[in-house]
Amino acid sequence: MKKTLILGLSILTTLHTYAQDTDSVAIRRIYNEALTNGKSYEWLRHLTKQIGPRLSGSAGAQKAVDWTKQIMEKEGFDRVFLQEVMVPHWVRGAKEEAYIQTGKQKITVPIAALGGSVATPPKGLQAQVIEVKSLTDLEQLGTEKIKGKIVFYNRPMDPTKLNTFEAYSGAVDQRANGATFAAKYGAVGAIVRSMTTANDDNPHTGSMRYGTGVPLIPTAAISTNGANQLSSLLKQNPQLTFFFKQNCETLPDAKSYNVVGEIKGSERPDEIIVVGGHLDSWDLSEGAHDDGSGCMQSVEVLRIMKALGYKPRRTIRAVMFMNEENGLKGGIGYADYAKKNNEKHIAAIESDNGGFTPRGFGIVGTPQQKAHVMAWKNLLAPYGLHEIGPGGGGADIGPLAQQGTALFGFKPDSQRYFDYHHTGIDKFEAVNKRELELGAASMAALTYLLDKYGLPEATAVK
Ligand SMILES: [Zn+2]
């Protein structure tokens, strides 16, 4: 090798090492700031304890809009604004009642109406039960065996899956489409085993959709303990009946908002990087893990940058999306506004998997973009961010993909998430301060790298 080439190579290596050193120092400072002066935990306390449940269209959701706008203004972000969206407005009404009747014995079980469901008749609904494990089981049973009955979907989330989100995906069709399938075969109601691997008495609500051309039958989630009990009693007495009464209704769509705060880019202000979570929650819960955590972490990313005096090259936005749980109107609306305003979003990071210990990020993007981000692995690994690779994104940022935006899903440890998901116990107390702060720092570190180095342009649709 010639001397000049060797010299050239060694300068390049030195420059590369220098850049890596600068980045590792910057990332260390991000973590130090999050872990010593972090605000996400106290913000989350306010959001969950002072405001509480925030289902779309509710007074709580509006309070959360006003308050998150306020805190971002108080932090002195360059611009804070609202984006109007129309959202579904479903209300639960009086608490549900349910029991299993076998002979003269009535055994009360916990249920929760699924979001979007119709009510039962005012006096409730009582019928025999037919237990199934899947939507396709209904086809085999046929109208004759199902007509006039309550279909009981009892396929558990697969406990052998290490990623609980995979187990959830493998079971949630029962909740989303169960009522429609059951109604097709003449059922009068549908009861769905709660989406969790825990055995307890907490029913897990969640959204469902009615298909067209079939009667709208009431549907509810039953706690896993309740489901196990119902299943074993059915084996003893297939003639037993199930009673439930729920009072929910869908009101006219309501006006609501995404809340957006931004720090303007110093070199490429037209290139936007989003960090976000969804501000709405289910009505039963404080929405601490789902998704107060993601929202407060996103605001914290911008706060950390300001606190460190970091001037981003690109524009960084924290977005509190509205209505992820039962309509996604905020996510769809955000992408629509971006298109209308000719905004260029190079990347979006969503935190909507709980405020647990960070494990990494899933990436949805071109192979070039993925390779570009994988090269940062050694900078992120010291902070426990080992799972960097395909399989990410998030519901709210999903609609941006059409515009070629690379999507990043923040991945915390998933083992406890579905203990709380969509239940009354998804409370502030279930969130650990350090875990929450580490998540915010992880998102800030990725944002820093995306801002500094950008991403290879995505031309093809991914
Ligand atoms: Zn969520």
Residues whose N, C-alpha, C, O or C-beta is under 5 A from the ligand:
A	BS01	ZN	D290 D291 D352
